[in-house]
Amino acid sequence: MEDHINNAKSELNFSEWDDYSNRRKKSKLKSIISQIKDDEMPLSSYTIIHGDAKLSESDKELIIEWIENLKDNLNK
């Protein structure tokens, strides 16, 4: 699990979010949306142990809508 966390932080570290350019933030947000739509997140290895972490279709839609709004507001 620690390897997953370290790998994830190398890709996206929310502790460094404010240091990212808006272009990079948008790219990361698009990637998150893609991973949610493709059922890549949360990881299946995680949801096996934590079944309640599985996202329903309505959960996915809500999260994606929130991320889209965040992405759209980056230039405002």
Summary of the structure (lengths in Angstrom):
residues: 76
radius of gyration: 13.5
end to end distance: 37.5
largest distance: 40.3
contacts: 150
relative contact order: 0.12
helix: 75%
strand: 0%
